[in-house]
Amino acid sequence: MSFNIFILFFILILLFFFTFLFVGNLVGYFLTGVPFVSFPKKFLVEILKIMAPKENETLIDLGCGDGTLLIEAERRYKVKGIGYELSPTAFFLSYFNKIFKKSKIKIFYKNFFKANLKEADLIFCYLFPEIMEKLSEKFKKELKKGTKIFSLSFPLPNWPNKEIRYLDEKNKKWKIYIYQKE
């Protein structure tokens, strides 16, 4: 009898967990208009090489997902990492990831449009075109001169891009747009 209760309890926990993930993703999508989509982890090191962060620079990840980029940048380059996330599921994953990897990055459950980005030296975003359009004005108002912006897959409207790099050079896929505030 106790074995059946254990199985039932285990199934209920799994059901609760998967419901949390599903509902959290839906809530995040309705709050932001952007689903939680992680970029392929095989590109993580290449993205960081392209960004070339320096020790003690502040890297802000807008829609930081599971926090992997920030945690790895902190580990490899000793940057100060700040992430903003509104999807409850992604925020939970990033916070768990931060604790599990003993990272000092800061992760906020906050709309990045309401965050002040003036301390950023580097900005990373993997967001839809409609969001990038809104961010264009925010960046012009808030970012300090010299701040570099790295946008995966989608360009930043009304900004002259400094450079476009391909993460998959062979197939000319996975573009990263690079900008700098002047």
C-alpha positions in Angstrom: 0.0 0.0 0.0 2.7 2.5 0.9 4.4 1.9 -2.5 1.2 2.9 -4.3 1.1 6.1 -2.2 4.7 6.8 -3.1 4.0 6.4 -6.8 0.9 8.6 -6.6 2.8 11.2 -4.7 5.6 11.1 -7.3 3.1 11.4 -10.2 1.4 14.4 -8.5 4.8 16.1 -8.1 5.7 15.6 -11.7 2.2 16.8 -12.8 2.6 19.9 -10.6 6.1 20.6 -12.0 5.1 20.3 -15.7 2.0 22.4 -15.1 4.2 25.1 -13.5 6.5 25.0 -16.5 3.6 25.2 -19.0 1.6 27.9 -17.2 4.8 29.8 -16.4 5.6 29.9 -20.1 2.1 31.1 -21.0 2.2 33.8 -18.4 5.6 34.9 -19.5 4.4 35.0 -23.1 1.4 37.1 -22.3 3.4 39.5 -20.1 6.2 40.0 -22.7 4.8 39.0 -26.1 7.9 36.8 -26.4 8.0 33.1 -25.7 10.9 31.6 -23.7 13.2 30.3 -26.4 16.8 29.5 -25.6 19.5 29.8 -28.2 21.4 26.7 -29.1 24.1 26.2 -26.3 26.6 25.1 -28.9 26.9 28.8 -29.8 27.5 30.0 -26.2 31.3 30.1 -26.3 31.3 31.7 -29.8 28.8 34.4 -28.7 31.0 35.3 -25.7 34.1 35.4 -28.0 32.4 37.8 -30.3 31.3 40.0 -27.3 34.9 39.9 -25.9 33.9 41.2 -22.4 36.6 42.6 -20.2 36.9 41.9 -16.5 34.6 44.0 -14.3 32.5 45.2 -17.3 28.7 45.1 -16.7 26.9 42.7 -19.0 23.1 43.1 -19.1 21.0 40.3 -20.7 17.5 41.4 -21.6 15.3 38.4 -21.3 18.0 36.3 -19.8 16.2 33.0 -20.0 17.9 30.4 -17.9 20.9 32.7 -17.2 23.5 30.6 -18.9 25.1 33.4 -20.9 25.5 35.6 -17.8 26.9 32.7 -15.7 29.3 31.6 -18.3 30.5 35.2 -19.0 31.1 35.7 -15.3 33.0 32.5 -15.0 35.2 33.0 -18.1 35.6 36.8 -18.1 34.8 38.0 -14.6 32.1 40.3 -15.7 29.3 41.7 -13.5 26.2 40.1 -14.9 22.6 41.4 -14.7 19.6 39.7 -16.2 16.0 40.7 -16.5 13.3 38.1 -17.1 9.5 38.1 -16.9 8.7 34.5 -17.7 8.1 32.8 -14.4 9.5 29.5 -15.7 12.7 31.1 -17.2 13.2 33.2 -14.0 12.9 30.1 -11.8 15.4 28.3 -14.1 17.9 31.2 -14.1 17.7 31.6 -10.3 18.2 27.9 -9.8 21.0 27.9 -12.3 22.7 30.9 -10.5 22.5 29.2 -7.1 23.5 25.8 -8.4 26.6 27.3 -10.1 27.4 29.6 -7.2 27.2 32.6 -9.4 27.1 36.3 -8.2 25.1 37.5 -11.2 21.9 39.5 -10.4 18.7 38.3 -11.9 15.5 40.4 -11.6 12.0 39.3 -12.2 11.3 42.6 -13.9 10.3 44.1 -17.2 13.5 45.4 -18.7 11.6 48.4 -20.2 11.2 49.6 -16.6 14.9 49.0 -15.8 17.6 51.6 -16.1 20.3 50.3 -18.4 22.8 53.2 -17.9 25.4 51.1 -16.1 25.7 48.6 -19.0 29.0 48.2 -20.9 27.5 45.3 -22.9 23.9 44.4 -23.7 22.8 41.0 -25.1 19.4 40.4 -26.4 17.6 37.6 -28.3 14.2 39.2 -28.8 11.6 39.6 -31.5 11.6 42.5 -34.0 8.7 44.3 -32.4 10.6 44.4 -29.1 13.8 45.4 -30.8 12.0 48.4 -32.3 10.9 49.6 -28.9 14.3 49.0 -27.4 15.9 51.2 -30.1 14.5 54.3 -28.5 15.3 53.1 -24.9 18.9 52.5 -25.9 19.3 55.9 -27.5 18.0 57.6 -24.3 19.7 55.5 -21.6 22.9 53.9 -22.8 26.2 55.6 -22.1 28.6 56.3 -25.0 30.6 53.2 -26.0 28.0 50.6 -24.8 28.0 47.7 -27.2 24.8 45.9 -28.1 24.7 42.3 -29.3 21.4 41.2 -30.8 21.0 37.6 -31.8 19.0 37.0 -35.0 17.1 40.3 -35.1 18.5 43.7 -36.0 18.0 46.9 -34.0 16.0 49.3 -36.2 17.3 52.8 -36.9 20.9 52.0 -35.7 23.8 51.7 -38.0 25.2 48.3 -37.3 28.9 48.1 -36.7 29.1 44.5 -37.8 27.2 41.3 -38.6 28.7 38.0 -37.6 27.4 34.5 -38.3 27.6 31.9 -35.6 27.2 29.2 -38.2 29.6 30.6 -40.8 29.3 27.6 -43.1 25.5 27.9 -43.6 25.3 31.7 -43.0 22.8 31.2 -40.2 22.4 32.6 -36.7 23.4 36.2 -37.2 24.6 38.4 -34.4 24.2 42.1 -35.0 26.7 44.3 -33.3 26.1 48.0 -32.4 27.8 50.6 -30.4 26.2 53.7 -28.8 27.9 56.8 -30.0 
